[in-house]
Amino acid sequence: MLAKRIIPCLDVRDGRVVKGTNFQDLRDMADPVEMARFYNASGADELVFYDITASAEGRGLFTDILRQVASEIFIPLTVGGGIRTLADFDRVLKCGADKVSVNSGAIADPTLIAAAARKYGDQCVVLSMDVKRVDGQFRLFAKGGREDTGLDALEWAVRGVENGAGEIVLNSIDTDGVKTGFDLEMLDALAARVRVPIVASGGAGKPEDFAALFTHPGIDAGLAASIFHTRQVDIRDLKRFLRERGVEVRL
């Protein structure tokens, strides 16, 4: 059995880690380089770095901070934000990223995933989806959750995997920052449609939420931000908690 992964996420705006609720009301949390150093030492399996306003502001990702973050860690690093071209892939990979996350860029140019997968391999391409319930449908949003694309998120995920996405990060806007548990209904619907690793994001509030998440087939990792940033949940303690409940994790 593959070990389940615990992944903290750095949402970076203007050079600082921020966190909000339902993608709104962002508040300052910490310095990303210090936080990366902390997570590297605290038992995290991977780290995700999102420049969360790059797409909405129509600019490239801030690579200076990314280079500093990458230099501090020895765990896999996934990077996203403002990834619109193969040149953007190349730029962040050269800054130290192991995987590149695409969201709005792939919506604007659906050929991007296939081109990146051909050049860098499926394992390098992560399809990140910001999803919210609209009129009974799981709807795909773009530009940091600001823009309703009108696309069915599950159909978009299937297309992404067919084009070569090797992993999906599902960010539930409905549960983001609410800390009442992962969006299991949404995750189950996705897992029924694709056969690539799924990273669940949005809603973690306590260790029990991760234990509940990993009882659901097809979910490979749990991603969280605020509960780790505020030290509400310690990653090593969380992993021991999960191991005691029969979940395979790397201690």
BELHULIN-V588318 format. One record per backbone hydrogen bond with DSSP energy under -1.0 kcal/mol. NH is the residue of the N-H (numbers start at 0). CO is the residue of the C=O. E is the energy in kcal/mol with one decimal. If there is no record, write none. Layout:
nh=NH co=CO e=E
nh=NH co=CO e=E
//
This chain:
nh=3 co=247 e=-3.3
nh=4 co=219 e=-2.2
nh=6 co=221 e=-2.6
nh=8 co=223 e=-1.5
nh=9 co=47 e=-3.3
nh=11 co=49 e=-3.6
nh=12 co=15 e=-2.9
nh=15 co=12 e=-1.7
nh=16 co=29 e=-2.8
nh=17 co=10 e=-3.1
nh=18 co=26 e=-1.8
nh=20 co=23 e=-2.2
nh=21 co=175 e=-2.7
nh=23 co=20 e=-2.0
nh=26 co=18 e=-2.1
nh=28 co=16 e=-3.1
nh=29 co=16 e=-1.1
nh=34 co=30 e=-2.3
nh=35 co=31 e=-2.4
nh=36 co=32 e=-2.1
nh=37 co=33 e=-2.0
nh=38 co=34 e=-2.5
nh=39 co=35 e=-2.3
nh=40 co=36 e=-1.3
nh=43 co=38 e=-1.4
nh=44 co=5 e=-2.2
nh=46 co=75 e=-2.2
nh=47 co=7 e=-1.9
nh=48 co=77 e=-3.0
nh=49 co=9 e=-2.9
nh=50 co=79 e=-2.6
nh=51 co=11 e=-1.4
nh=51 co=49 e=-1.2
nh=53 co=50 e=-1.2
nh=56 co=52 e=-2.2
nh=57 co=54 e=-1.0
nh=58 co=53 e=-2.4
nh=65 co=61 e=-1.2
nh=66 co=62 e=-2.6
nh=67 co=63 e=-1.6
nh=68 co=64 e=-2.6
nh=69 co=65 e=-3.0
nh=70 co=66 e=-1.8
nh=71 co=68 e=-1.5
nh=77 co=46 e=-2.7
nh=78 co=98 e=-2.1
nh=79 co=48 e=-2.4
nh=88 co=84 e=-1.6
nh=89 co=85 e=-2.6
nh=90 co=86 e=-2.2
nh=91 co=87 e=-2.2
nh=92 co=88 e=-2.4
nh=93 co=89 e=-2.1
nh=95 co=92 e=-1.3
nh=96 co=91 e=-2.1
nh=97 co=76 e=-2.9
nh=98 co=76 e=-2.0
nh=99 co=123 e=-3.2
nh=100 co=78 e=-3.3
nh=101 co=125 e=-2.9
nh=106 co=102 e=-1.6
nh=107 co=103 e=-2.4
nh=108 co=104 e=-1.8
nh=111 co=108 e=-2.3
nh=114 co=110 e=-2.2
nh=115 co=111 e=-2.6
nh=116 co=112 e=-2.7
nh=117 co=113 e=-2.1
nh=118 co=114 e=-1.8
nh=119 co=115 e=-3.3
nh=120 co=116 e=-1.6
nh=123 co=120 e=-1.7
nh=124 co=121 e=-1.4
nh=125 co=99 e=-2.8
nh=126 co=166 e=-2.8
nh=127 co=101 e=-2.5
nh=128 co=168 e=-2.9
nh=130 co=170 e=-2.8
nh=131 co=138 e=-2.1
nh=133 co=136 e=-2.8
nh=136 co=133 e=-1.7
nh=138 co=131 e=-2.9
nh=138 co=136 e=-1.0
nh=139 co=150 e=-2.5
nh=140 co=129 e=-3.1
nh=141 co=146 e=-3.1
nh=146 co=141 e=-2.3
nh=148 co=139 e=-2.2
nh=152 co=137 e=-3.3
nh=155 co=151 e=-2.2
nh=156 co=152 e=-2.1
nh=157 co=153 e=-2.0
nh=158 co=154 e=-2.1
nh=159 co=155 e=-2.5
nh=160 co=156 e=-2.3
nh=161 co=157 e=-2.3
nh=162 co=158 e=-1.8
nh=164 co=159 e=-2.5
nh=165 co=121 e=-1.1
nh=165 co=124 e=-2.1
nh=167 co=196 e=-2.4
nh=168 co=126 e=-2.3
nh=169 co=198 e=-2.6
nh=170 co=128 e=-3.2
nh=171 co=200 e=-2.4
nh=172 co=130 e=-2.8
nh=175 co=171 e=-1.1
nh=177 co=174 e=-2.0
nh=180 co=202 e=-3.3
nh=183 co=181 e=-1.9
nh=186 co=182 e=-2.4
nh=187 co=183 e=-2.7
nh=188 co=184 e=-1.9
nh=189 co=185 e=-1.9
nh=190 co=186 e=-2.8
nh=191 co=187 e=-1.6
nh=192 co=189 e=-1.9
nh=193 co=189 e=-1.5
nh=198 co=167 e=-3.2
nh=199 co=220 e=-2.8
nh=200 co=169 e=-2.1
nh=208 co=205 e=-1.5
nh=210 co=206 e=-1.9
nh=211 co=207 e=-2.4
nh=212 co=208 e=-2.0
nh=213 co=209 e=-2.3
nh=214 co=211 e=-1.3
nh=215 co=212 e=-1.8
nh=218 co=215 e=-1.3
nh=219 co=197 e=-2.2
nh=220 co=197 e=-1.5
nh=221 co=4 e=-2.4
nh=222 co=199 e=-3.3
nh=223 co=6 e=-1.9
nh=227 co=224 e=-1.0
nh=228 co=224 e=-3.0
nh=229 co=225 e=-2.5
nh=230 co=227 e=-1.1
nh=232 co=226 e=-2.4
nh=237 co=233 e=-2.7
nh=238 co=234 e=-2.5
nh=239 co=235 e=-2.2
nh=240 co=236 e=-2.4
nh=241 co=237 e=-2.4
nh=242 co=238 e=-2.7
nh=243 co=239 e=-2.2
nh=245 co=242 e=-1.8
nh=246 co=241 e=-2.5
//
